[in-house]
Amino acid sequence: MENLNDWKKAGEIAAETRDYGKSLLEKGFSEKLSLLDVTEKIEARIFQLKGKPAFPVQI
């Protein structure tokens, strides 16, 4: 149970990052963002939230 808070934090980071990625994809069509740009921004957001990706970001 001691890792429960870590799991909760990971879930919060995942949810926020998912929503952020979705907004980037929606904006990407008008701002001409490449998929590589989107994945790099998503990965950077994970680190900003004090997380660490378990695997490379994929779309």
PyMOL Python script that loads the backbone (N, CA, C, O; Angstrom):
from pymol import cmd

cmd.read_pdbstr("""\
ATOM      1  N   MET A   1       0.810  -1.200   0.000  1.00  0.00           N
ATOM      2  CA  MET A   1       0.000   0.000   0.000  1.00  0.00           C
ATOM      3  C   MET A   1       0.852   1.263   0.000  1.00  0.00           C
ATOM      4  O   MET A   1       0.348   2.350  -0.283  1.00  0.00           O
ATOM      5  N   GLU A   2       2.125   1.131   0.311  1.00  0.00           N
ATOM      6  CA  GLU A   2       2.957   2.330   0.372  1.00  0.00           C
ATOM      7  C   GLU A   2       3.152   2.964  -1.001  1.00  0.00           C
ATOM      8  O   GLU A   2       3.455   4.154  -1.090  1.00  0.00           O
ATOM      9  N   ASN A   3       2.985   2.194  -2.070  1.00  0.00           N
ATOM     10  CA  ASN A   3       3.141   2.724  -3.427  1.00  0.00           C
ATOM     11  C   ASN A   3       1.846   3.279  -3.989  1.00  0.00           C
ATOM     12  O   ASN A   3       1.820   3.748  -5.126  1.00  0.00           O
ATOM     13  N   LEU A   4       0.780   3.236  -3.218  1.00  0.00           N
ATOM     14  CA  LEU A   4      -0.522   3.689  -3.701  1.00  0.00           C
ATOM     15  C   LEU A   4      -0.475   5.146  -4.151  1.00  0.00           C
ATOM     16  O   LEU A   4      -1.058   5.490  -5.180  1.00  0.00           O
ATOM     17  N   ASN A   5       0.199   5.997  -3.407  1.00  0.00           N
ATOM     18  CA  ASN A   5       0.294   7.411  -3.790  1.00  0.00           C
ATOM     19  C   ASN A   5       1.076   7.590  -5.087  1.00  0.00           C
ATOM     20  O   ASN A   5       0.761   8.467  -5.891  1.00  0.00           O
ATOM     21  N   ASP A   6       2.100   6.753  -5.288  1.00  0.00           N
ATOM     22  CA  ASP A   6       2.853   6.803  -6.542  1.00  0.00           C
ATOM     23  C   ASP A   6       1.968   6.425  -7.722  1.00  0.00           C
ATOM     24  O   ASP A   6       2.031   7.054  -8.778  1.00  0.00           O
ATOM     25  N   TRP A   7       1.143   5.394  -7.542  1.00  0.00           N
ATOM     26  CA  TRP A   7       0.233   4.967  -8.608  1.00  0.00           C
ATOM     27  C   TRP A   7      -0.802   6.045  -8.907  1.00  0.00           C
ATOM     28  O   TRP A   7      -1.141   6.288 -10.066  1.00  0.00           O
ATOM     29  N   LYS A   8      -1.298   6.686  -7.862  1.00  0.00           N
ATOM     30  CA  LYS A   8      -2.272   7.767  -8.056  1.00  0.00           C
ATOM     31  C   LYS A   8      -1.634   8.931  -8.820  1.00  0.00           C
ATOM     32  O   LYS A   8      -2.240   9.482  -9.739  1.00  0.00           O
ATOM     33  N   LYS A   9      -0.429   9.295  -8.442  1.00  0.00           N
ATOM     34  CA  LYS A   9       0.285  10.379  -9.117  1.00  0.00           C
ATOM     35  C   LYS A   9       0.537  10.020 -10.584  1.00  0.00           C
ATOM     36  O   LYS A   9       0.377  10.863 -11.467  1.00  0.00           O
ATOM     37  N   ALA A  10       0.928   8.779 -10.840  1.00  0.00           N
ATOM     38  CA  ALA A  10       1.164   8.336 -12.215  1.00  0.00           C
ATOM     39  C   ALA A  10      -0.120   8.422 -13.037  1.00  0.00           C
ATOM     40  O   ALA A  10      -0.092   8.811 -14.205  1.00  0.00           O
ATOM     41  N   GLY A  11      -1.231   8.061 -12.430  1.00  0.00           N
ATOM     42  CA  GLY A  11      -2.521   8.162 -13.119  1.00  0.00           C
ATOM     43  C   GLY A  11      -2.891   9.592 -13.431  1.00  0.00           C
ATOM     44  O   GLY A  11      -3.422   9.876 -14.505  1.00  0.00           O
ATOM     45  N   GLU A  12      -2.617  10.505 -12.501  1.00  0.00           N
ATOM     46  CA  GLU A  12      -2.899  11.923 -12.724  1.00  0.00           C
ATOM     47  C   GLU A  12      -2.034  12.476 -13.858  1.00  0.00           C
ATOM     48  O   GLU A  12      -2.516  13.220 -14.713  1.00  0.00           O
ATOM     49  N   ILE A  13      -0.763  12.106 -13.854  1.00  0.00           N
ATOM     50  CA  ILE A  13       0.150  12.552 -14.922  1.00  0.00           C
ATOM     51  C   ILE A  13      -0.318  11.994 -16.268  1.00  0.00           C
ATOM     52  O   ILE A  13      -0.335  12.713 -17.267  1.00  0.00           O
ATOM     53  N   ALA A  14      -0.695  10.725 -16.292  1.00  0.00           N
ATOM     54  CA  ALA A  14      -1.143  10.105 -17.541  1.00  0.00           C
ATOM     55  C   ALA A  14      -2.398  10.792 -18.074  1.00  0.00           C
ATOM     56  O   ALA A  14      -2.500  11.058 -19.272  1.00  0.00           O
ATOM     57  N   ALA A  15      -3.348  11.078 -17.192  1.00  0.00           N
ATOM     58  CA  ALA A  15      -4.595  11.718 -17.623  1.00  0.00           C
ATOM     59  C   ALA A  15      -4.331  13.124 -18.153  1.00  0.00           C
ATOM     60  O   ALA A  15      -4.847  13.505 -19.203  1.00  0.00           O
ATOM     61  N   GLU A  16      -3.531  13.887 -17.427  1.00  0.00           N
ATOM     62  CA  GLU A  16      -3.246  15.255 -17.854  1.00  0.00           C
ATOM     63  C   GLU A  16      -2.461  15.263 -19.169  1.00  0.00           C
ATOM     64  O   GLU A  16      -2.716  16.084 -20.050  1.00  0.00           O
ATOM     65  N   THR A  17      -1.521  14.353 -19.285  1.00  0.00           N
ATOM     66  CA  THR A  17      -0.711  14.278 -20.499  1.00  0.00           C
ATOM     67  C   THR A  17      -1.555  13.839 -21.692  1.00  0.00           C
ATOM     68  O   THR A  17      -1.378  14.350 -22.798  1.00  0.00           O
ATOM     69  N   ARG A  18      -2.468  12.901 -21.477  1.00  0.00           N
ATOM     70  CA  ARG A  18      -3.369  12.458 -22.550  1.00  0.00           C
ATOM     71  C   ARG A  18      -4.203  13.628 -23.071  1.00  0.00           C
ATOM     72  O   ARG A  18      -4.331  13.820 -24.280  1.00  0.00           O
ATOM     73  N   ASP A  19      -4.766  14.404 -22.147  1.00  0.00           N
ATOM     74  CA  ASP A  19      -5.574  15.557 -22.544  1.00  0.00           C
ATOM     75  C   ASP A  19      -4.725  16.606 -23.260  1.00  0.00           C
ATOM     76  O   ASP A  19      -5.169  17.215 -24.234  1.00  0.00           O
ATOM     77  N   TYR A  20      -3.516  16.810 -22.778  1.00  0.00           N
ATOM     78  CA  TYR A  20      -2.597  17.755 -23.418  1.00  0.00           C
ATOM     79  C   TYR A  20      -2.272  17.302 -24.839  1.00  0.00           C
ATOM     80  O   TYR A  20      -2.288  18.107 -25.770  1.00  0.00           O
ATOM     81  N   GLY A  21      -1.979  16.016 -25.001  1.00  0.00           N
ATOM     82  CA  GLY A  21      -1.679  15.479 -26.322  1.00  0.00           C
ATOM     83  C   GLY A  21      -2.858  15.623 -27.271  1.00  0.00           C
ATOM     84  O   GLY A  21      -2.683  15.953 -28.444  1.00  0.00           O
ATOM     85  N   LYS A  22      -4.036  15.378 -26.772  1.00  0.00           N
ATOM     86  CA  LYS A  22      -5.241  15.530 -27.598  1.00  0.00           C
ATOM     87  C   LYS A  22      -5.391  16.968 -28.070  1.00  0.00           C
ATOM     88  O   LYS A  22      -5.714  17.217 -29.231  1.00  0.00           O
ATOM     89  N   SER A  23      -5.155  17.915 -27.166  1.00  0.00           N
ATOM     90  CA  SER A  23      -5.276  19.326 -27.552  1.00  0.00           C
ATOM     91  C   SER A  23      -4.204  19.708 -28.577  1.00  0.00           C
ATOM     92  O   SER A  23      -4.458  20.513 -29.474  1.00  0.00           O
ATOM     93  N   LEU A  24      -3.019  19.134 -28.443  1.00  0.00           N
ATOM     94  CA  LEU A  24      -1.964  19.411 -29.424  1.00  0.00           C
ATOM     95  C   LEU A  24      -2.337  18.880 -30.798  1.00  0.00           C
ATOM     96  O   LEU A  24      -2.101  19.539 -31.810  1.00  0.00           O
ATOM     97  N   LEU A  25      -2.919  17.690 -30.832  1.00  0.00           N
ATOM     98  CA  LEU A  25      -3.313  17.116 -32.116  1.00  0.00           C
ATOM     99  C   LEU A  25      -4.420  17.937 -32.765  1.00  0.00           C
ATOM    100  O   LEU A  25      -4.434  18.118 -33.982  1.00  0.00           O
ATOM    101  N   GLU A  26      -5.352  18.435 -31.943  1.00  0.00           N
ATOM    102  CA  GLU A  26      -6.427  19.267 -32.490  1.00  0.00           C
ATOM    103  C   GLU A  26      -5.876  20.578 -33.030  1.00  0.00           C
ATOM    104  O   GLU A  26      -6.305  21.050 -34.083  1.00  0.00           O
ATOM    105  N   LYS A  27      -4.919  21.171 -32.304  1.00  0.00           N
ATOM    106  CA  LYS A  27      -4.309  22.423 -32.754  1.00  0.00           C
ATOM    107  C   LYS A  27      -3.322  22.197 -33.888  1.00  0.00           C
ATOM    108  O   LYS A  27      -3.106  23.080 -34.718  1.00  0.00           O
ATOM    109  N   GLY A  28      -2.727  21.014 -33.922  1.00  0.00           N
ATOM    110  CA  GLY A  28      -1.674  20.708 -34.884  1.00  0.00           C
ATOM    111  C   GLY A  28      -2.082  20.904 -36.324  1.00  0.00           C
ATOM    112  O   GLY A  28      -1.263  21.286 -37.160  1.00  0.00           O
ATOM    113  N   PHE A  29      -3.331  20.648 -36.620  1.00  0.00           N
ATOM    114  CA  PHE A  29      -3.795  20.807 -37.995  1.00  0.00           C
ATOM    115  C   PHE A  29      -3.769  22.260 -38.417  1.00  0.00           C
ATOM    116  O   PHE A  29      -3.487  22.558 -39.578  1.00  0.00           O
ATOM    117  N   SER A  30      -4.055  23.168 -37.505  1.00  0.00           N
ATOM    118  CA  SER A  30      -4.054  24.586 -37.864  1.00  0.00           C
ATOM    119  C   SER A  30      -2.672  25.212 -37.710  1.00  0.00           C
ATOM    120  O   SER A  30      -2.357  26.188 -38.391  1.00  0.00           O
ATOM    121  N   GLU A  31      -1.851  24.666 -36.828  1.00  0.00           N
ATOM    122  CA  GLU A  31      -0.528  25.242 -36.572  1.00  0.00           C
ATOM    123  C   GLU A  31       0.586  24.495 -37.301  1.00  0.00           C
ATOM    124  O   GLU A  31       1.760  24.834 -37.149  1.00  0.00           O
ATOM    125  N   LYS A  32       0.232  23.495 -38.080  1.00  0.00           N
ATOM    126  CA  LYS A  32       1.212  22.725 -38.862  1.00  0.00           C
ATOM    127  C   LYS A  32       2.263  22.040 -37.992  1.00  0.00           C
ATOM    128  O   LYS A  32       3.443  22.021 -38.342  1.00  0.00           O
ATOM    129  N   LEU A  33       1.840  21.478 -36.863  1.00  0.00           N
ATOM    130  CA  LEU A  33       2.762  20.726 -36.014  1.00  0.00           C
ATOM    131  C   LEU A  33       2.966  19.339 -36.616  1.00  0.00           C
ATOM    132  O   LEU A  33       2.009  18.693 -37.042  1.00  0.00           O
ATOM    133  N   SER A  34       4.194  18.896 -36.648  1.00  0.00           N
ATOM    134  CA  SER A  34       4.452  17.536 -37.109  1.00  0.00           C
ATOM    135  C   SER A  34       4.168  16.571 -35.953  1.00  0.00           C
ATOM    136  O   SER A  34       4.116  16.979 -34.792  1.00  0.00           O
ATOM    137  N   LEU A  35       3.987  15.304 -36.277  1.00  0.00           N
ATOM    138  CA  LEU A  35       3.769  14.317 -35.222  1.00  0.00           C
ATOM    139  C   LEU A  35       4.984  14.210 -34.314  1.00  0.00           C
ATOM    140  O   LEU A  35       4.842  13.938 -33.122  1.00  0.00           O
ATOM    141  N   LEU A  36       6.167  14.419 -34.859  1.00  0.00           N
ATOM    142  CA  LEU A  36       7.372  14.409 -34.033  1.00  0.00           C
ATOM    143  C   LEU A  36       7.330  15.561 -33.029  1.00  0.00           C
ATOM    144  O   LEU A  36       7.676  15.377 -31.862  1.00  0.00           O
ATOM    145  N   ASP A  37       6.909  16.745 -33.474  1.00  0.00           N
ATOM    146  CA  ASP A  37       6.769  17.882 -32.561  1.00  0.00           C
ATOM    147  C   ASP A  37       5.797  17.556 -31.431  1.00  0.00           C
ATOM    148  O   ASP A  37       6.057  17.859 -30.266  1.00  0.00           O
ATOM    149  N   VAL A  38       4.689  16.942 -31.787  1.00  0.00           N
ATOM    150  CA  VAL A  38       3.673  16.593 -30.787  1.00  0.00           C
ATOM    151  C   VAL A  38       4.240  15.605 -29.772  1.00  0.00           C
ATOM    152  O   VAL A  38       4.067  15.793 -28.568  1.00  0.00           O
ATOM    153  N   THR A  39       4.912  14.561 -30.240  1.00  0.00           N
ATOM    154  CA  THR A  39       5.453  13.581 -29.298  1.00  0.00           C
ATOM    155  C   THR A  39       6.527  14.192 -28.401  1.00  0.00           C
ATOM    156  O   THR A  39       6.605  13.854 -27.220  1.00  0.00           O
ATOM    157  N   GLU A  40       7.346  15.078 -28.937  1.00  0.00           N
ATOM    158  CA  GLU A  40       8.368  15.734 -28.111  1.00  0.00           C
ATOM    159  C   GLU A  40       7.731  16.633 -27.061  1.00  0.00           C
ATOM    160  O   GLU A  40       8.203  16.690 -25.926  1.00  0.00           O
ATOM    161  N   LYS A  41       6.667  17.333 -27.427  1.00  0.00           N
ATOM    162  CA  LYS A  41       5.977  18.189 -26.458  1.00  0.00           C
ATOM    163  C   LYS A  41       5.297  17.359 -25.368  1.00  0.00           C
ATOM    164  O   LYS A  41       5.292  17.746 -24.200  1.00  0.00           O
ATOM    165  N   ILE A  42       4.732  16.231 -25.750  1.00  0.00           N
ATOM    166  CA  ILE A  42       4.101  15.350 -24.765  1.00  0.00           C
ATOM    167  C   ILE A  42       5.140  14.817 -23.783  1.00  0.00           C
ATOM    168  O   ILE A  42       4.914  14.809 -22.573  1.00  0.00           O
ATOM    169  N   GLU A  43       6.275  14.373 -24.308  1.00  0.00           N
ATOM    170  CA  GLU A  43       7.331  13.859 -23.435  1.00  0.00           C
ATOM    171  C   GLU A  43       7.848  14.954 -22.492  1.00  0.00           C
ATOM    172  O   GLU A  43       8.096  14.696 -21.314  1.00  0.00           O
ATOM    173  N   ALA A  44       8.007  16.156 -23.008  1.00  0.00           N
ATOM    174  CA  ALA A  44       8.457  17.266 -22.172  1.00  0.00           C
ATOM    175  C   ALA A  44       7.445  17.552 -21.065  1.00  0.00           C
ATOM    176  O   ALA A  44       7.832  17.867 -19.939  1.00  0.00           O
ATOM    177  N   ARG A  45       6.147  17.445 -21.377  1.00  0.00           N
ATOM    178  CA  ARG A  45       5.109  17.683 -20.367  1.00  0.00           C
ATOM    179  C   ARG A  45       5.189  16.644 -19.262  1.00  0.00           C
ATOM    180  O   ARG A  45       4.997  16.972 -18.091  1.00  0.00           O
ATOM    181  N   ILE A  46       5.466  15.406 -19.612  1.00  0.00           N
ATOM    182  CA  ILE A  46       5.595  14.357 -18.596  1.00  0.00           C
ATOM    183  C   ILE A  46       6.713  14.723 -17.618  1.00  0.00           C
ATOM    184  O   ILE A  46       6.544  14.606 -16.404  1.00  0.00           O
ATOM    185  N   PHE A  47       7.848  15.162 -18.147  1.00  0.00           N
ATOM    186  CA  PHE A  47       8.965  15.557 -17.277  1.00  0.00           C
ATOM    187  C   PHE A  47       8.627  16.792 -16.450  1.00  0.00           C
ATOM    188  O   PHE A  47       9.032  16.885 -15.292  1.00  0.00           O
ATOM    189  N   GLN A  48       7.885  17.749 -17.029  1.00  0.00           N
ATOM    190  CA  GLN A  48       7.476  18.943 -16.282  1.00  0.00           C
ATOM    191  C   GLN A  48       6.625  18.568 -15.067  1.00  0.00           C
ATOM    192  O   GLN A  48       6.693  19.212 -14.021  1.00  0.00           O
ATOM    193  N   LEU A  49       5.834  17.525 -15.228  1.00  0.00           N
ATOM    194  CA  LEU A  49       4.947  17.082 -14.147  1.00  0.00           C
ATOM    195  C   LEU A  49       5.658  16.151 -13.167  1.00  0.00           C
ATOM    196  O   LEU A  49       5.020  15.514 -12.329  1.00  0.00           O
ATOM    197  N   LYS A  50       6.979  16.080 -13.281  1.00  0.00           N
ATOM    198  CA  LYS A  50       7.818  15.258 -12.400  1.00  0.00           C
ATOM    199  C   LYS A  50       7.601  13.767 -12.621  1.00  0.00           C
ATOM    200  O   LYS A  50       7.732  12.965 -11.696  1.00  0.00           O
ATOM    201  N   GLY A  51       7.269  13.404 -13.857  1.00  0.00           N
ATOM    202  CA  GLY A  51       7.102  12.002 -14.206  1.00  0.00           C
ATOM    203  C   GLY A  51       8.255  11.531 -15.066  1.00  0.00           C
ATOM    204  O   GLY A  51       9.138  12.308 -15.429  1.00  0.00           O
ATOM    205  N   LYS A  52       8.235  10.259 -15.385  1.00  0.00           N
ATOM    206  CA  LYS A  52       9.255   9.670 -16.235  1.00  0.00           C
ATOM    207  C   LYS A  52       8.544   8.657 -17.131  1.00  0.00           C
ATOM    208  O   LYS A  52       7.903   7.733 -16.630  1.00  0.00           O
ATOM    209  N   PRO A  53       8.650   8.822 -18.450  1.00  0.00           N
ATOM    210  CA  PRO A  53       7.946   7.882 -19.338  1.00  0.00           C
ATOM    211  C   PRO A  53       8.453   6.456 -19.157  1.00  0.00           C
ATOM    212  O   PRO A  53       9.655   6.220 -19.032  1.00  0.00           O
ATOM    213  N   ALA A  54       7.524   5.522 -19.145  1.00  0.00           N
ATOM    214  CA  ALA A  54       7.890   4.106 -19.036  1.00  0.00           C
ATOM    215  C   ALA A  54       8.354   3.568 -20.376  1.00  0.00           C
ATOM    216  O   ALA A  54       9.070   2.569 -20.439  1.00  0.00           O
ATOM    217  N   PHE A  55       7.945   4.231 -21.444  1.00  0.00           N
ATOM    218  CA  PHE A  55       8.314   3.838 -22.804  1.00  0.00           C
ATOM    219  C   PHE A  55       8.183   5.088 -23.678  1.00  0.00           C
ATOM    220  O   PHE A  55       7.556   6.060 -23.258  1.00  0.00           O
ATOM    221  N   PRO A  56       8.752   5.083 -24.866  1.00  0.00           N
ATOM    222  CA  PRO A  56       8.681   6.279 -25.726  1.00  0.00           C
ATOM    223  C   PRO A  56       7.236   6.640 -26.065  1.00  0.00           C
ATOM    224  O   PRO A  56       6.383   5.767 -26.229  1.00  0.00           O
ATOM    225  N   VAL A  57       6.985   7.920 -26.164  1.00  0.00           N
ATOM    226  CA  VAL A  57       5.658   8.411 -26.532  1.00  0.00           C
ATOM    227  C   VAL A  57       5.356   7.979 -27.965  1.00  0.00           C
ATOM    228  O   VAL A  57       6.200   8.101 -28.853  1.00  0.00           O
ATOM    229  N   GLN A  58       4.151   7.476 -28.174  1.00  0.00           N
ATOM    230  CA  GLN A  58       3.727   7.052 -29.509  1.00  0.00           C
ATOM    231  C   GLN A  58       2.339   7.593 -29.788  1.00  0.00           C
ATOM    232  O   GLN A  58       1.525   7.789 -28.885  1.00  0.00           O
ATOM    233  N   ILE A  59       2.095   7.828 -31.067  1.00  0.00           N
ATOM    234  CA  ILE A  59       0.764   8.304 -31.470  1.00  0.00           C
ATOM    235  C   ILE A  59       0.143   7.246 -32.347  1.00  0.00           C
ATOM    236  O   ILE A  59      -0.983   7.415 -32.815  1.00  0.00           O
TER     237      ILE A  59
END
""", "prot")
cmd.dss("prot")
cmd.show_as("cartoon", "prot")
cmd.util.cbc("prot")
cmd.orient("prot")
